[in-house]
């Protein structure tokens, strides 16, 4: 079984479902779900935060940004998943759950329209969503590291002749061109010998209580 001292590296698994929280289907938004006392304030705050994303010149690929959507504590249930604003036809879509909310891929060209929808949207589902979102910001280092520091991760990592060993998780873009840009950047790091592959490392572990044919391989 993997431990903190010897974690499994690069597990060979293929997850077939989108990394999304399961939403509640067959249920329409209702007026009673709108948090009226904060709706107007959130319209102003969130529309401004979305427009502010236009000034982001870093951490984007193929014109796409990864945006952290923080929900209020009373709005973390799947019922309030903010799909009325973050969906593909609007140039934005949810890609993964994160602590306290969701991660979305947003096209920079869609920001002005999204801001307008947040500020002036009159439909019930949009108003419910706006009253339930606490803030919309770019993904931070803390989001990626889950509150840990680079130094603490480095100190805890496995030692190897050329440095330390880490499992690398690529930014979860849905856009193919954005994914290609991320892969190209990783390739540049490798060419500069800032990172190395551990292709020669193979480890097989079995989780406690698993069946005989349930093995986890690391390469």
C-alpha positions in Angstrom: 0.0 0.0 0.0 1.4 3.5 -0.8 2.5 5.5 2.1 3.6 9.1 2.7 7.2 7.9 2.5 6.6 5.9 -0.6 3.7 7.2 -2.6 2.5 5.6 -5.8 3.9 7.5 -8.8 2.0 8.2 -12.0 -0.8 5.6 -11.5 -1.8 3.9 -14.7 -5.5 4.5 -14.6 -8.0 5.8 -17.1 -10.9 7.6 -15.5 -13.8 7.5 -18.0 -16.0 10.1 -16.4 -15.6 13.9 -16.3 -14.1 15.1 -13.0 -17.3 16.9 -12.0 -19.6 16.8 -9.0 -22.8 15.0 -9.9 -25.5 17.6 -10.4 -29.2 17.1 -9.5 -31.2 16.5 -12.7 -34.8 17.0 -13.4 -35.2 20.0 -11.1 -35.6 23.6 -12.1 -34.3 26.6 -10.2 -36.9 28.2 -8.0 -37.3 31.7 -6.8 -37.1 30.5 -3.2 -33.5 29.4 -3.8 -32.4 33.0 -4.5 -30.6 34.5 -1.5 -32.2 37.9 -1.9 -30.2 39.7 0.7 -27.0 39.3 -1.1 -28.1 39.1 -4.8 -27.6 42.7 -5.7 -24.2 43.0 -4.1 -23.0 39.8 -5.8 -24.2 41.1 -9.2 -21.8 44.0 -8.8 -19.0 42.1 -7.3 -19.0 39.1 -9.6 -19.5 41.0 -12.8 -16.5 43.2 -11.9 -14.4 40.2 -11.0 -15.2 38.6 -14.4 -14.2 41.7 -16.3 -11.0 41.9 -14.2 -10.0 38.5 -15.7 -9.4 40.3 -19.0 -6.2 41.8 -17.6 -4.7 38.3 -17.0 -1.8 37.9 -19.3 -0.3 34.8 -17.6 -1.7 31.3 -16.9 -3.7 31.1 -20.1 -3.4 28.7 -23.0 -5.0 29.1 -26.4 -7.0 32.1 -25.1 -8.5 30.0 -22.3 -8.3 30.7 -18.5 -8.8 28.3 -15.6 -11.0 30.1 -13.1 -11.8 29.3 -9.5 -15.5 29.7 -8.6 -15.9 29.9 -4.8 -19.4 29.1 -3.4 -20.9 30.4 -0.2 -20.9 27.8 2.6 -24.7 27.4 2.3 -24.4 26.8 -1.5 -22.0 23.8 -1.8 -24.8 21.3 -2.6 -24.8 19.9 -6.2 -28.2 21.7 -6.5 -26.4 25.0 -6.8 -23.8 23.9 -9.4 -23.4 27.1 -11.4 -24.1 25.7 -14.9 -26.5 28.5 -15.8 -23.4 30.7 -16.3 -20.6 28.3 -16.8 -21.6 26.2 -19.8 -20.1 25.6 -23.2 -22.5 27.8 -25.3 -21.4 30.8 -23.3 -17.7 30.1 -23.8 -17.2 28.8 -20.3 -17.6 25.3 -18.8 -17.0 23.6 -15.5 -14.1 21.2 -15.6 -13.5 19.9 -12.1 -14.5 20.4 -8.4 -12.1 22.1 -6.1 -12.2 22.9 -2.4 -15.1 25.2 -1.8 -16.3 25.3 -5.4 -15.5 24.5 -9.0 -12.8 25.0 -11.6 -14.0 26.4 -14.9 -12.4 26.9 -18.3 -13.3 30.3 -19.7 -12.6 31.8 -23.1 -11.2 35.3 -22.7 -13.5 36.5 -25.6 -16.5 35.5 -23.6 -15.7 37.5 -20.5 -17.6 40.7 -21.4 -20.8 38.7 -22.2 -20.5 36.7 -19.0 -20.1 39.8 -17.0 -23.3 41.2 -18.6 -25.2 38.0 -17.9 -24.2 38.1 -14.2 -25.1 41.8 -13.9 -28.3 41.9 -15.8 -29.5 38.3 -16.1 -33.2 38.1 -15.3 -33.9 34.4 -15.4 -34.4 32.5 -12.2 -31.5 30.1 -12.7 -29.0 32.9 -13.3 -30.2 34.9 -10.3 -30.0 31.8 -8.1 -26.4 31.1 -9.3 -25.3 34.7 -8.8 -26.6 34.8 -5.2 -24.8 31.5 -4.5 -21.3 32.3 -5.8 -19.0 34.0 -3.3 -16.2 35.0 -5.7 -14.7 34.3 -9.1 -10.9 34.5 -9.4 -8.0 33.0 -11.4 -6.6 29.8 -10.1 -4.0 30.5 -7.4 -0.9 28.6 -6.3 -2.8 27.7 -3.1 -5.5 26.1 -5.2 -3.0 24.0 -7.1 -1.0 23.0 -4.0 -4.1 22.6 -1.9 -2.9 25.0 0.8 0.6 23.5 1.0 3.8 25.3 0.1 6.4 24.4 -2.5 9.1 24.1 0.1 7.0 21.7 2.3 6.3 19.5 -0.8 10.0 19.5 -1.8 11.1 18.5 1.7 8.6 15.6 1.8 9.3 14.3 -1.7 11.2 11.1 -2.5 14.9 11.7 -3.2 16.4 10.6 -6.5 19.8 11.0 -8.0 18.9 14.0 -10.1 16.5 15.7 -7.6 13.1 14.8 -6.1 10.3 12.7 -7.4 6.8 14.2 -8.0 3.6 13.1 -9.7 2.8 15.7 -12.3 -0.9 16.6 -12.9 -1.5 18.8 -16.0 -3.9 21.7 -16.0 -7.4 20.2 -16.8 -8.2 22.2 -20.0 -10.9 20.8 -22.2 -9.8 22.8 -25.3 -7.4 20.6 -27.4 -5.2 23.6 -28.4 -4.9 24.6 -24.7 -3.9 21.1 -23.8 -1.3 21.1 -26.6 0.2 24.3 -25.3 0.5 22.8 -21.8 2.2 19.7 -23.3 4.6 21.9 -25.3 5.5 23.9 -22.1 6.2 20.7 -20.3 8.4 19.5 -23.2 10.4 22.8 -22.9 11.0 22.1 -19.2 12.3 18.7 -20.1 14.6 19.9 -22.9 16.0 22.4 -20.4 16.5 19.5 -18.0 14.4 21.2 -15.4 12.4 18.0 -15.1 13.1 14.3 -16.0 11.0 11.3 -16.7 11.1 8.2 -14.5 10.1 5.9 -17.3 12.4 3.2 -15.9 10.6 3.1 -12.6 7.9 0.5 -12.2 6.0 -0.3 -9.0 3.0 -2.5 -8.4 1.0 -2.2 -5.2 -2.3 -3.6 -4.0 -4.7 -1.6 -1.9 -5.8 -3.2 1.4 -9.0 -5.1 0.9 -8.8 -5.1 -2.9 -9.6 -8.2 -5.1 -6.8 -10.2 -6.6 -7.2 -8.5 -10.1 -7.3 -5.0 -8.7 -3.7 -3.8 -9.0 -2.3 -0.3 -9.1 0.7 0.2 -11.3 3.1 3.1 -11.3 5.6 3.9 -14.1 
